[in-house]
Amino acid sequence: MEIIRDGTVKTRKDHRCHGCRKVIPAGSTVYSQTDAEDTIYTIYMCGECRKWCGNCKECFEMDGADEGYVADCRKERPGRG
């Protein structure tokens, strides 16, 4: 995977948080990452999930860190965040 763009953006439409699957409303300032693998895609992460992950990226770097991985991590490690 190659990271093309990484940072905060203001959304122009509703998106789903990649970490918890909750809707991020249009006009929100959120973390965004555009990646290229077999295709180019962008993920969005709400502030709550970004805060939970911090800069460790432990969950994100897990094999198979699919959509909802932060919600799953919060259930498994409730005292961490």
mmCIF file of the N, C-alpha and C atoms, coordinates in Angstrom:
data_MODEL
# 
_entry.id   MODEL 
# 
loop_
_atom_site.group_PDB 
_atom_site.id 
_atom_site.type_symbol 
_atom_site.label_atom_id 
_atom_site.label_alt_id 
_atom_site.label_comp_id 
_atom_site.label_asym_id 
_atom_site.label_entity_id 
_atom_site.label_seq_id 
_atom_site.pdbx_PDB_ins_code 
_atom_site.Cartn_x 
_atom_site.Cartn_y 
_atom_site.Cartn_z 
_atom_site.occupancy 
_atom_site.B_iso_or_equiv 
_atom_site.pdbx_formal_charge 
_atom_site.auth_seq_id 
_atom_site.auth_comp_id 
_atom_site.auth_asym_id 
_atom_site.auth_atom_id 
_atom_site.pdbx_PDB_model_num 
ATOM 1   N N  . MET A 1 1  ? 0.835   -1.171 0.000  1.00 0.00 ? 1  MET A N  1 
ATOM 2   C CA . MET A 1 1  ? 0.000   0.000  0.000  1.00 0.00 ? 1  MET A CA 1 
ATOM 3   C C  . MET A 1 1  ? 0.884   1.239  0.000  1.00 0.00 ? 1  MET A C  1 
ATOM 4   N N  . GLU A 1 2  ? 0.532   2.202  -0.814 1.00 0.00 ? 2  GLU A N  1 
ATOM 5   C CA . GLU A 1 2  ? 1.231   3.479  -0.869 1.00 0.00 ? 2  GLU A CA 1 
ATOM 6   C C  . GLU A 1 2  ? 0.292   4.580  -0.387 1.00 0.00 ? 2  GLU A C  1 
ATOM 7   N N  . ILE A 1 3  ? 0.746   5.384  0.565  1.00 0.00 ? 3  ILE A N  1 
ATOM 8   C CA . ILE A 1 3  ? -0.056  6.507  1.048  1.00 0.00 ? 3  ILE A CA 1 
ATOM 9   C C  . ILE A 1 3  ? 0.171   7.686  0.106  1.00 0.00 ? 3  ILE A C  1 
ATOM 10  N N  . ILE A 1 4  ? -0.911  8.167  -0.480 1.00 0.00 ? 4  ILE A N  1 
ATOM 11  C CA . ILE A 1 4  ? -0.840  9.285  -1.414 1.00 0.00 ? 4  ILE A CA 1 
ATOM 12  C C  . ILE A 1 4  ? -1.030  10.619 -0.689 1.00 0.00 ? 4  ILE A C  1 
ATOM 13  N N  . ARG A 1 5  ? -1.994  10.652 0.238  1.00 0.00 ? 5  ARG A N  1 
ATOM 14  C CA . ARG A 1 5  ? -2.289  11.882 0.980  1.00 0.00 ? 5  ARG A CA 1 
ATOM 15  C C  . ARG A 1 5  ? -2.720  11.497 2.373  1.00 0.00 ? 5  ARG A C  1 
ATOM 16  N N  . ASP A 1 6  ? -2.336  12.331 3.349  1.00 0.00 ? 6  ASP A N  1 
ATOM 17  C CA . ASP A 1 6  ? -2.581  12.017 4.749  1.00 0.00 ? 6  ASP A CA 1 
ATOM 18  C C  . ASP A 1 6  ? -2.742  13.340 5.496  1.00 0.00 ? 6  ASP A C  1 
ATOM 19  N N  . GLY A 1 7  ? -3.848  13.540 6.180  1.00 0.00 ? 7  GLY A N  1 
ATOM 20  C CA . GLY A 1 7  ? -4.037  14.771 6.946  1.00 0.00 ? 7  GLY A CA 1 
ATOM 21  C C  . GLY A 1 7  ? -5.492  15.020 7.264  1.00 0.00 ? 7  GLY A C  1 
ATOM 22  N N  . THR A 1 8  ? -5.811  16.254 7.649  1.00 0.00 ? 8  THR A N  1 
ATOM 23  C CA . THR A 1 8  ? -7.193  16.587 7.970  1.00 0.00 ? 8  THR A CA 1 
ATOM 24  C C  . THR A 1 8  ? -7.847  17.302 6.791  1.00 0.00 ? 8  THR A C  1 
ATOM 25  N N  . VAL A 1 9  ? -9.124  17.045 6.634  1.00 0.00 ? 9  VAL A N  1 
ATOM 26  C CA . VAL A 1 9  ? -9.915  17.668 5.573  1.00 0.00 ? 9  VAL A CA 1 
ATOM 27  C C  . VAL A 1 9  ? -11.272 18.072 6.140  1.00 0.00 ? 9  VAL A C  1 
ATOM 28  N N  . LYS A 1 10 ? -11.939 18.972 5.456  1.00 0.00 ? 10 LYS A N  1 
ATOM 29  C CA . LYS A 1 10 ? -13.327 19.299 5.768  1.00 0.00 ? 10 LYS A CA 1 
ATOM 30  C C  . LYS A 1 10 ? -14.181 18.582 4.729  1.00 0.00 ? 10 LYS A C  1 
ATOM 31  N N  . THR A 1 11 ? -15.068 17.722 5.199  1.00 0.00 ? 11 THR A N  1 
ATOM 32  C CA . THR A 1 11 ? -15.857 16.898 4.286  1.00 0.00 ? 11 THR A CA 1 
ATOM 33  C C  . THR A 1 11 ? -16.892 17.724 3.533  1.00 0.00 ? 11 THR A C  1 
ATOM 34  N N  . ARG A 1 12 ? -17.100 17.376 2.273  1.00 0.00 ? 12 ARG A N  1 
ATOM 35  C CA . ARG A 1 12 ? -18.113 18.049 1.459  1.00 0.00 ? 12 ARG A CA 1 
ATOM 36  C C  . ARG A 1 12 ? -19.418 17.272 1.411  1.00 0.00 ? 12 ARG A C  1 
ATOM 37  N N  . LYS A 1 13 ? -19.349 16.005 1.819  1.00 0.00 ? 13 LYS A N  1 
ATOM 38  C CA . LYS A 1 13 ? -20.560 15.182 1.886  1.00 0.00 ? 13 LYS A CA 1 
ATOM 39  C C  . LYS A 1 13 ? -20.422 14.232 3.065  1.00 0.00 ? 13 LYS A C  1 
ATOM 40  N N  . ASP A 1 14 ? -21.476 13.515 3.393  1.00 0.00 ? 14 ASP A N  1 
ATOM 41  C CA . ASP A 1 14 ? -21.430 12.537 4.474  1.00 0.00 ? 14 ASP A CA 1 
ATOM 42  C C  . ASP A 1 14 ? -20.494 11.383 4.096  1.00 0.00 ? 14 ASP A C  1 
ATOM 43  N N  . HIS A 1 15 ? -19.776 10.890 5.079  1.00 0.00 ? 15 HIS A N  1 
ATOM 44  C CA . HIS A 1 15 ? -18.916 9.717  4.915  1.00 0.00 ? 15 HIS A CA 1 
ATOM 45  C C  . HIS A 1 15 ? -19.106 8.825  6.132  1.00 0.00 ? 15 HIS A C  1 
ATOM 46  N N  . ARG A 1 16 ? -18.652 7.595  6.061  1.00 0.00 ? 16 ARG A N  1 
ATOM 47  C CA . ARG A 1 16 ? -18.636 6.694  7.219  1.00 0.00 ? 16 ARG A CA 1 
ATOM 48  C C  . ARG A 1 16 ? -17.229 6.675  7.782  1.00 0.00 ? 16 ARG A C  1 
ATOM 49  N N  . CYS A 1 17 ? -17.147 6.726  9.109  1.00 0.00 ? 17 CYS A N  1 
ATOM 50  C CA . CYS A 1 17 ? -15.859 6.623  9.775  1.00 0.00 ? 17 CYS A CA 1 
ATOM 51  C C  . CYS A 1 17 ? -15.322 5.209  9.560  1.00 0.00 ? 17 CYS A C  1 
ATOM 52  N N  . HIS A 1 18 ? -14.091 5.122  9.135  1.00 0.00 ? 18 HIS A N  1 
ATOM 53  C CA . HIS A 1 18 ? -13.481 3.820  8.898  1.00 0.00 ? 18 HIS A CA 1 
ATOM 54  C C  . HIS A 1 18 ? -13.243 3.075  10.214 1.00 0.00 ? 18 HIS A C  1 
ATOM 55  N N  . GLY A 1 19 ? -13.113 3.825  11.301 1.00 0.00 ? 19 GLY A N  1 
ATOM 56  C CA . GLY A 1 19 ? -12.843 3.214  12.598 1.00 0.00 ? 19 GLY A CA 1 
ATOM 57  C C  . GLY A 1 19 ? -14.057 2.639  13.288 1.00 0.00 ? 19 GLY A C  1 
ATOM 58  N N  . CYS A 1 20 ? -15.195 3.372  13.238 1.00 0.00 ? 20 CYS A N  1 
ATOM 59  C CA . CYS A 1 20 ? -16.370 2.931  14.005 1.00 0.00 ? 20 CYS A CA 1 
ATOM 60  C C  . CYS A 1 20 ? -17.640 2.771  13.164 1.00 0.00 ? 20 CYS A C  1 
ATOM 61  N N  . ARG A 1 21 ? -17.577 3.132  11.898 1.00 0.00 ? 21 ARG A N  1 
ATOM 62  C CA . ARG A 1 21 ? -18.707 3.011  10.961 1.00 0.00 ? 21 ARG A CA 1 
ATOM 63  C C  . ARG A 1 21 ? -19.810 4.040  11.184 1.00 0.00 ? 21 ARG A C  1 
ATOM 64  N N  . LYS A 1 22 ? -19.632 4.995  12.109 1.00 0.00 ? 22 LYS A N  1 
ATOM 65  C CA . LYS A 1 22 ? -20.649 6.031  12.311 1.00 0.00 ? 22 LYS A CA 1 
ATOM 66  C C  . LYS A 1 22 ? -20.582 7.031  11.166 1.00 0.00 ? 22 LYS A C  1 
ATOM 67  N N  . VAL A 1 23 ? -21.707 7.689  10.904 1.00 0.00 ? 23 VAL A N  1 
ATOM 68  C CA . VAL A 1 23 ? -21.755 8.684  9.837  1.00 0.00 ? 23 VAL A CA 1 
ATOM 69  C C  . VAL A 1 23 ? -21.028 9.949  10.273 1.00 0.00 ? 23 VAL A C  1 
ATOM 70  N N  . ILE A 1 24 ? -20.160 10.429 9.406  1.00 0.00 ? 24 ILE A N  1 
ATOM 71  C CA . ILE A 1 24 ? -19.486 11.711 9.591  1.00 0.00 ? 24 ILE A CA 1 
ATOM 72  C C  . ILE A 1 24 ? -20.247 12.703 8.718  1.00 0.00 ? 24 ILE A C  1 
ATOM 73  N N  . PRO A 1 25 ? -20.915 13.703 9.315  1.00 0.00 ? 25 PRO A N  1 
ATOM 74  C CA . PRO A 1 25 ? -21.726 14.629 8.518  1.00 0.00 ? 25 PRO A CA 1 
ATOM 75  C C  . PRO A 1 25 ? -20.879 15.556 7.638  1.00 0.00 ? 25 PRO A C  1 
ATOM 76  N N  . ALA A 1 26 ? -21.460 15.982 6.543  1.00 0.00 ? 26 ALA A N  1 
ATOM 77  C CA . ALA A 1 26 ? -20.822 16.961 5.668  1.00 0.00 ? 26 ALA A CA 1 
ATOM 78  C C  . ALA A 1 26 ? -20.460 18.194 6.485  1.00 0.00 ? 26 ALA A C  1 
ATOM 79  N N  . GLY A 1 27 ? -19.306 18.787 6.176  1.00 0.00 ? 27 GLY A N  1 
ATOM 80  C CA . GLY A 1 27 ? -18.846 19.969 6.873  1.00 0.00 ? 27 GLY A CA 1 
ATOM 81  C C  . GLY A 1 27 ? -18.001 19.685 8.101  1.00 0.00 ? 27 GLY A C  1 
ATOM 82  N N  . SER A 1 28 ? -17.736 18.410 8.384  1.00 0.00 ? 28 SER A N  1 
ATOM 83  C CA . SER A 1 28 ? -16.908 18.029 9.535  1.00 0.00 ? 28 SER A CA 1 
ATOM 84  C C  . SER A 1 28 ? -15.432 18.065 9.162  1.00 0.00 ? 28 SER A C  1 
ATOM 85  N N  . THR A 1 29 ? -14.593 18.435 10.105 1.00 0.00 ? 29 THR A N  1 
ATOM 86  C CA . THR A 1 29 ? -13.151 18.371 9.910  1.00 0.00 ? 29 THR A CA 1 
ATOM 87  C C  . THR A 1 29 ? -12.671 17.056 10.511 1.00 0.00 ? 29 THR A C  1 
ATOM 88  N N  . VAL A 1 30 ? -12.101 16.203 9.667  1.00 0.00 ? 30 VAL A N  1 
ATOM 89  C CA . VAL A 1 30 ? -11.725 14.848 10.075 1.00 0.00 ? 30 VAL A CA 1 
ATOM 90  C C  . VAL A 1 30 ? -10.373 14.451 9.478  1.00 0.00 ? 30 VAL A C  1 
ATOM 91  N N  . TYR A 1 31 ? -9.823  13.361 10.002 1.00 0.00 ? 31 TYR A N  1 
ATOM 92  C CA . TYR A 1 31 ? -8.618  12.776 9.444  1.00 0.00 ? 31 TYR A CA 1 
ATOM 93  C C  . TYR A 1 31 ? -8.991  12.027 8.171  1.00 0.00 ? 31 TYR A C  1 
ATOM 94  N N  . SER A 1 32 ? -8.162  12.151 7.165  1.00 0.00 ? 32 SER A N  1 
ATOM 95  C CA . SER A 1 32 ? -8.395  11.491 5.889  1.00 0.00 ? 32 SER A CA 1 
ATOM 96  C C  . SER A 1 32 ? -7.082  10.936 5.367  1.00 0.00 ? 32 SER A C  1 
ATOM 97  N N  . GLN A 1 33 ? -7.153  9.755  4.763  1.00 0.00 ? 33 GLN A N  1 
ATOM 98  C CA . GLN A 1 33 ? -5.958  9.152  4.167  1.00 0.00 ? 33 GLN A CA 1 
ATOM 99  C C  . GLN A 1 33 ? -6.334  8.549  2.827  1.00 0.00 ? 33 GLN A C  1 
ATOM 100 N N  . THR A 1 34 ? -5.630  8.938  1.783  1.00 0.00 ? 34 THR A N  1 
ATOM 101 C CA . THR A 1 34 ? -5.838  8.378  0.451  1.00 0.00 ? 34 THR A CA 1 
ATOM 102 C C  . THR A 1 34 ? -4.701  7.419  0.169  1.00 0.00 ? 34 THR A C  1 
ATOM 103 N N  . ASP A 1 35 ? -5.063  6.201  -0.212 1.00 0.00 ? 35 ASP A N  1 
ATOM 104 C CA . ASP A 1 35 ? -4.095  5.129  -0.430 1.00 0.00 ? 35 ASP A CA 1 
ATOM 105 C C  . ASP A 1 35 ? -4.236  4.550  -1.830 1.00 0.00 ? 35 ASP A C  1 
ATOM 106 N N  . ALA A 1 36 ? -3.157  3.960  -2.298 1.00 0.00 ? 36 ALA A N  1 
ATOM 107 C CA . ALA A 1 36 ? -3.180  3.222  -3.561 1.00 0.00 ? 36 ALA A CA 1 
ATOM 108 C C  . ALA A 1 36 ? -2.685  1.818  -3.289 1.00 0.00 ? 36 ALA A C  1 
ATOM 109 N N  . GLU A 1 37 ? -3.504  0.861  -3.675 1.00 0.00 ? 37 GLU A N  1 
ATOM 110 C CA . GLU A 1 37 ? -3.102  -0.540 -3.583 1.00 0.00 ? 37 GLU A CA 1 
ATOM 111 C C  . GLU A 1 37 ? -3.458  -1.133 -4.935 1.00 0.00 ? 37 GLU A C  1 
ATOM 112 N N  . ASP A 1 38 ? -4.534  -1.878 -5.018 1.00 0.00 ? 38 ASP A N  1 
ATOM 113 C CA . ASP A 1 38 ? -5.017  -2.324 -6.326 1.00 0.00 ? 38 ASP A CA 1 
ATOM 114 C C  . ASP A 1 38 ? -5.823  -1.213 -6.988 1.00 0.00 ? 38 ASP A C  1 
ATOM 115 N N  . THR A 1 39 ? -6.306  -0.304 -6.168 1.00 0.00 ? 39 THR A N  1 
ATOM 116 C CA . THR A 1 39 ? -7.077  0.848  -6.621 1.00 0.00 ? 39 THR A CA 1 
ATOM 117 C C  . THR A 1 39 ? -6.756  2.017  -5.695 1.00 0.00 ? 39 THR A C  1 
ATOM 118 N N  . ILE A 1 40 ? -7.232  3.202  -6.028 1.00 0.00 ? 40 ILE A N  1 
ATOM 119 C CA . ILE A 1 40 ? -7.049  4.364  -5.161 1.00 0.00 ? 40 ILE A CA 1 
ATOM 120 C C  . ILE A 1 40 ? -8.326  4.543  -4.350 1.00 0.00 ? 40 ILE A C  1 
ATOM 121 N N  . TYR A 1 41 ? -8.168  4.709  -3.038 1.00 0.00 ? 41 TYR A N  1 
ATOM 122 C CA . TYR A 1 41 ? -9.332  4.882  -2.169 1.00 0.00 ? 41 TYR A CA 1 
ATOM 123 C C  . TYR A 1 41 ? -8.971  5.820  -1.022 1.00 0.00 ? 41 TYR A C  1 
ATOM 124 N N  . THR A 1 42 ? -9.999  6.395  -0.406 1.00 0.00 ? 42 THR A N  1 
ATOM 125 C CA . THR A 1 42 ? -9.814  7.309  0.713  1.00 0.00 ? 42 THR A CA 1 
ATOM 126 C C  . THR A 1 42 ? -10.619 6.815  1.901  1.00 0.00 ? 42 THR A C  1 
ATOM 127 N N  . ILE A 1 43 ? -9.997  6.843  3.070  1.00 0.00 ? 43 ILE A N  1 
ATOM 128 C CA . ILE A 1 43 ? -10.707 6.529  4.305  1.00 0.00 ? 43 ILE A CA 1 
ATOM 129 C C  . ILE A 1 43 ? -10.839 7.811  5.116  1.00 0.00 ? 43 ILE A C  1 
ATOM 130 N N  . TYR A 1 44 ? -11.877 7.889  5.923  1.00 0.00 ? 44 TYR A N  1 
ATOM 131 C CA . TYR A 1 44 ? -12.127 9.027  6.809  1.00 0.00 ? 44 TYR A CA 1 
ATOM 132 C C  . TYR A 1 44 ? -12.263 8.489  8.218  1.00 0.00 ? 44 TYR A C  1 
ATOM 133 N N  . MET A 1 45 ? -11.776 9.245  9.208  1.00 0.00 ? 45 MET A N  1 
ATOM 134 C CA . MET A 1 45 ? -11.849 8.802  10.591 1.00 0.00 ? 45 MET A CA 1 
ATOM 135 C C  . MET A 1 45 ? -12.321 9.955  11.466 1.00 0.00 ? 45 MET A C  1 
ATOM 136 N N  . CYS A 1 46 ? -13.355 9.692  12.278 1.00 0.00 ? 46 CYS A N  1 
ATOM 137 C CA . CYS A 1 46 ? -13.885 10.716 13.177 1.00 0.00 ? 46 CYS A CA 1 
ATOM 138 C C  . CYS A 1 46 ? -12.862 11.046 14.262 1.00 0.00 ? 46 CYS A C  1 
ATOM 139 N N  . GLY A 1 47 ? -13.055 12.176 14.913 1.00 0.00 ? 47 GLY A N  1 
ATOM 140 C CA . GLY A 1 47 ? -12.140 12.620 15.955 1.00 0.00 ? 47 GLY A CA 1 
ATOM 141 C C  . GLY A 1 47 ? -12.036 11.658 17.118 1.00 0.00 ? 47 GLY A C  1 
ATOM 142 N N  . GLU A 1 48 ? -13.142 11.036 17.486 1.00 0.00 ? 48 GLU A N  1 
ATOM 143 C CA . GLU A 1 48 ? -13.146 10.089 18.606 1.00 0.00 ? 48 GLU A CA 1 
ATOM 144 C C  . GLU A 1 48 ? -12.261 8.873  18.307 1.00 0.00 ? 48 GLU A C  1 
ATOM 145 N N  . CYS A 1 49 ? -12.378 8.341  17.103 1.00 0.00 ? 49 CYS A N  1 
ATOM 146 C CA . CYS A 1 49 ? -11.550 7.190  16.722 1.00 0.00 ? 49 CYS A CA 1 
ATOM 147 C C  . CYS A 1 49 ? -10.091 7.593  16.568 1.00 0.00 ? 49 CYS A C  1 
ATOM 148 N N  . ARG A 1 50 ? -9.860  8.759  16.009 1.00 0.00 ? 50 ARG A N  1 
ATOM 149 C CA . ARG A 1 50 ? -8.481  9.230  15.833 1.00 0.00 ? 50 ARG A CA 1 
ATOM 150 C C  . ARG A 1 50 ? -7.812  9.412  17.197 1.00 0.00 ? 50 ARG A C  1 
ATOM 151 N N  . LYS A 1 51 ? -8.567  9.951  18.152 1.00 0.00 ? 51 LYS A N  1 
ATOM 152 C CA . LYS A 1 51 ? -8.035  10.129 19.502 1.00 0.00 ? 51 LYS A CA 1 
ATOM 153 C C  . LYS A 1 51 ? -7.729  8.770  20.127 1.00 0.00 ? 51 LYS A C  1 
ATOM 154 N N  . TRP A 1 52 ? -8.627  7.804  19.947 1.00 0.00 ? 52 TRP A N  1 
ATOM 155 C CA . TRP A 1 52 ? -8.440  6.464  20.502 1.00 0.00 ? 52 TRP A CA 1 
ATOM 156 C C  . TRP A 1 52 ? -7.148  5.849  19.965 1.00 0.00 ? 52 TRP A C  1 
ATOM 157 N N  . CYS A 1 53 ? -6.939  5.964  18.683 1.00 0.00 ? 53 CYS A N  1 
ATOM 158 C CA . CYS A 1 53 ? -5.754  5.369  18.056 1.00 0.00 ? 53 CYS A CA 1 
ATOM 159 C C  . CYS A 1 53 ? -4.480  6.144  18.374 1.00 0.00 ? 53 CYS A C  1 
ATOM 160 N N  . GLY A 1 54 ? -4.607  7.453  18.544 1.00 0.00 ? 54 GLY A N  1 
ATOM 161 C CA . GLY A 1 54 ? -3.410  8.257  18.757 1.00 0.00 ? 54 GLY A CA 1 
ATOM 162 C C  . GLY A 1 54 ? -2.468  8.085  17.588 1.00 0.00 ? 54 GLY A C  1 
ATOM 163 N N  . ASN A 1 55 ? -1.214  8.078  17.843 1.00 0.00 ? 55 ASN A N  1 
ATOM 164 C CA . ASN A 1 55 ? -0.234  7.898  16.776 1.00 0.00 ? 55 ASN A CA 1 
ATOM 165 C C  . ASN A 1 55 ? 0.342   6.488  16.736 1.00 0.00 ? 55 ASN A C  1 
ATOM 166 N N  . CYS A 1 56 ? -0.185  5.591  17.579 1.00 0.00 ? 56 CYS A N  1 
ATOM 167 C CA . CYS A 1 56 ? 0.409   4.256  17.653 1.00 0.00 ? 56 CYS A CA 1 
ATOM 168 C C  . CYS A 1 56 ? 0.093   3.406  16.429 1.00 0.00 ? 56 CYS A C  1 
ATOM 169 N N  . LYS A 1 57 ? -1.076  3.586  15.820 1.00 0.00 ? 57 LYS A N  1 
ATOM 170 C CA . LYS A 1 57 ? -1.516  2.832  14.647 1.00 0.00 ? 57 LYS A CA 1 
ATOM 171 C C  . LYS A 1 57 ? -1.511  1.322  14.875 1.00 0.00 ? 57 LYS A C  1 
ATOM 172 N N  . GLU A 1 58 ? -1.533  0.893  16.136 1.00 0.00 ? 58 GLU A N  1 
ATOM 173 C CA . GLU A 1 58 ? -1.513  -0.532 16.463 1.00 0.00 ? 58 GLU A CA 1 
ATOM 174 C C  . GLU A 1 58 ? -2.649  -1.275 15.765 1.00 0.00 ? 58 GLU A C  1 
ATOM 175 N N  . CYS A 1 59 ? -3.849  -0.745 15.860 1.00 0.00 ? 59 CYS A N  1 
ATOM 176 C CA . CYS A 1 59 ? -5.000  -1.405 15.240 1.00 0.00 ? 59 CYS A CA 1 
ATOM 177 C C  . CYS A 1 59 ? -4.895  -1.363 13.720 1.00 0.00 ? 59 CYS A C  1 
ATOM 178 N N  . PHE A 1 60 ? -4.531  -0.201 13.194 1.00 0.00 ? 60 PHE A N  1 
ATOM 179 C CA . PHE A 1 60 ? -4.528  -0.011 11.744 1.00 0.00 ? 60 PHE A CA 1 
ATOM 180 C C  . PHE A 1 60 ? -3.534  -0.923 11.049 1.00 0.00 ? 60 PHE A C  1 
ATOM 181 N N  . GLU A 1 61 ? -2.426  -1.210 11.699 1.00 0.00 ? 61 GLU A N  1 
ATOM 182 C CA . GLU A 1 61 ? -1.404  -2.029 11.067 1.00 0.00 ? 61 GLU A CA 1 
ATOM 183 C C  . GLU A 1 61 ? -1.645  -3.531 11.242 1.00 0.00 ? 61 GLU A C  1 
ATOM 184 N N  . MET A 1 62 ? -2.720  -3.896 11.958 1.00 0.00 ? 62 MET A N  1 
ATOM 185 C CA . MET A 1 62 ? -3.062  -5.312 12.079 1.00 0.00 ? 62 MET A CA 1 
ATOM 186 C C  . MET A 1 62 ? -3.451  -5.854 10.710 1.00 0.00 ? 62 MET A C  1 
ATOM 187 N N  . ASP A 1 63 ? -3.142  -7.084 10.469 1.00 0.00 ? 63 ASP A N  1 
ATOM 188 C CA . ASP A 1 63 ? -3.570  -7.716 9.236  1.00 0.00 ? 63 ASP A CA 1 
ATOM 189 C C  . ASP A 1 63 ? -5.086  -7.791 9.240  1.00 0.00 ? 63 ASP A C  1 
ATOM 190 N N  . GLY A 1 64 ? -5.710  -7.279 8.203  1.00 0.00 ? 64 GLY A N  1 
ATOM 191 C CA . GLY A 1 64 ? -7.165  -7.324 8.110  1.00 0.00 ? 64 GLY A CA 1 
ATOM 192 C C  . GLY A 1 64 ? -7.857  -6.247 8.926  1.00 0.00 ? 64 GLY A C  1 
ATOM 193 N N  . ALA A 1 65 ? -7.226  -5.081 9.080  1.00 0.00 ? 65 ALA A N  1 
ATOM 194 C CA . ALA A 1 65 ? -7.836  -3.972 9.828  1.00 0.00 ? 65 ALA A CA 1 
ATOM 195 C C  . ALA A 1 65 ? -8.906  -3.334 8.954  1.00 0.00 ? 65 ALA A C  1 
ATOM 196 N N  . ASP A 1 66 ? -10.039 -4.009 8.886  1.00 0.00 ? 66 ASP A N  1 
ATOM 197 C CA . ASP A 1 66 ? -11.123 -3.556 8.036  1.00 0.00 ? 66 ASP A CA 1 
ATOM 198 C C  . ASP A 1 66 ? -11.954 -2.481 8.716  1.00 0.00 ? 66 ASP A C  1 
ATOM 199 N N  . GLU A 1 67 ? -12.904 -1.967 7.988  1.00 0.00 ? 67 GLU A N  1 
ATOM 200 C CA . GLU A 1 67 ? -13.802 -0.945 8.515  1.00 0.00 ? 67 GLU A CA 1 
ATOM 201 C C  . GLU A 1 67 ? -14.402 -1.408 9.841  1.00 0.00 ? 67 GLU A C  1 
ATOM 202 N N  . GLY A 1 68 ? -14.368 -0.549 10.825 1.00 0.00 ? 68 GLY A N  1 
ATOM 203 C CA . GLY A 1 68 ? -14.901 -0.868 12.139 1.00 0.00 ? 68 GLY A CA 1 
ATOM 204 C C  . GLY A 1 68 ? -13.864 -1.378 13.122 1.00 0.00 ? 68 GLY A C  1 
ATOM 205 N N  . TYR A 1 69 ? -12.595 -1.390 12.730 1.00 0.00 ? 69 TYR A N  1 
ATOM 206 C CA . TYR A 1 69 ? -11.559 -1.964 13.592 1.00 0.00 ? 69 TYR A CA 1 
ATOM 207 C C  . TYR A 1 69 ? -11.399 -1.214 14.907 1.00 0.00 ? 69 TYR A C  1 
ATOM 208 N N  . VAL A 1 70 ? -11.630 0.108  14.940 1.00 0.00 ? 70 VAL A N  1 
ATOM 209 C CA . VAL A 1 70 ? -11.495 0.843  16.195 1.00 0.00 ? 70 VAL A CA 1 
ATOM 210 C C  . VAL A 1 70 ? -12.624 0.452  17.148 1.00 0.00 ? 70 VAL A C  1 
ATOM 211 N N  . ALA A 1 71 ? -13.831 0.318  16.633 1.00 0.00 ? 71 ALA A N  1 
ATOM 212 C CA . ALA A 1 71 ? -14.954 -0.122 17.469 1.00 0.00 ? 71 ALA A CA 1 
ATOM 213 C C  . ALA A 1 71 ? -14.665 -1.498 18.058 1.00 0.00 ? 71 ALA A C  1 
ATOM 214 N N  . ASP A 1 72 ? -14.100 -2.379 17.262 1.00 0.00 ? 72 ASP A N  1 
ATOM 215 C CA . ASP A 1 72 ? -13.745 -3.713 17.752 1.00 0.00 ? 72 ASP A CA 1 
ATOM 216 C C  . ASP A 1 72 ? -12.660 -3.628 18.823 1.00 0.00 ? 72 ASP A C  1 
ATOM 217 N N  . CYS A 1 73 ? -11.662 -2.785 18.599 1.00 0.00 ? 73 CYS A N  1 
ATOM 218 C CA . CYS A 1 73 ? -10.569 -2.619 19.557 1.00 0.00 ? 73 CYS A CA 1 
ATOM 219 C C  . CYS A 1 73 ? -11.098 -2.053 20.875 1.00 0.00 ? 73 CYS A C  1 
ATOM 220 N N  . ARG A 1 74 ? -12.027 -1.113 20.799 1.00 0.00 ? 74 ARG A N  1 
ATOM 221 C CA . ARG A 1 74 ? -12.600 -0.511 22.013 1.00 0.00 ? 74 ARG A CA 1 
ATOM 222 C C  . ARG A 1 74 ? -13.335 -1.550 22.851 1.00 0.00 ? 74 ARG A C  1 
ATOM 223 N N  . LYS A 1 75 ? -13.983 -2.510 22.199 1.00 0.00 ? 75 LYS A N  1 
ATOM 224 C CA . LYS A 1 75 ? -14.673 -3.571 22.918 1.00 0.00 ? 75 LYS A CA 1 
ATOM 225 C C  . LYS A 1 75 ? -13.676 -4.508 23.598 1.00 0.00 ? 75 LYS A C  1 
ATOM 226 N N  . GLU A 1 76 ? -12.576 -4.788 22.905 1.00 0.00 ? 76 GLU A N  1 
ATOM 227 C CA . GLU A 1 76 ? -11.564 -5.718 23.416 1.00 0.00 ? 76 GLU A CA 1 
ATOM 228 C C  . GLU A 1 76 ? -10.688 -5.089 24.499 1.00 0.00 ? 76 GLU A C  1 
ATOM 229 N N  . ARG A 1 77 ? -10.469 -3.778 24.428 1.00 0.00 ? 77 ARG A N  1 
ATOM 230 C CA . ARG A 1 77 ? -9.566  -3.079 25.366 1.00 0.00 ? 77 ARG A CA 1 
ATOM 231 C C  . ARG A 1 77 ? -10.250 -1.831 25.928 1.00 0.00 ? 77 ARG A C  1 
ATOM 232 N N  . PRO A 1 78 ? -11.306 -1.984 26.703 1.00 0.00 ? 78 PRO A N  1 
ATOM 233 C CA . PRO A 1 78 ? -12.103 -0.826 27.147 1.00 0.00 ? 78 PRO A CA 1 
ATOM 234 C C  . PRO A 1 78 ? -11.350 0.202  27.986 1.00 0.00 ? 78 PRO A C  1 
ATOM 235 N N  . GLY A 1 79 ? -10.312 -0.168 28.683 1.00 0.00 ? 79 GLY A N  1 
ATOM 236 C CA . GLY A 1 79 ? -9.596  0.775  29.529 1.00 0.00 ? 79 GLY A CA 1 
ATOM 237 C C  . GLY A 1 79 ? -8.499  1.537  28.828 1.00 0.00 ? 79 GLY A C  1 
ATOM 238 N N  . ARG A 1 80 ? -8.251  1.218  27.575 1.00 0.00 ? 80 ARG A N  1 
ATOM 239 C CA . ARG A 1 80 ? -7.101  1.792  26.866 1.00 0.00 ? 80 ARG A CA 1 
ATOM 240 C C  . ARG A 1 80 ? -7.277  3.264  26.535 1.00 0.00 ? 80 ARG A C  1 
ATOM 241 N N  . GLY A 1 81 ? -8.420  3.660  26.041 1.00 0.00 ? 81 GLY A N  1 
ATOM 242 C CA . GLY A 1 81 ? -8.605  5.036  25.555 1.00 0.00 ? 81 GLY A CA 1 
ATOM 243 C C  . GLY A 1 81 ? -9.020  5.944  26.618 1.00 0.00 ? 81 GLY A C  1 
# 
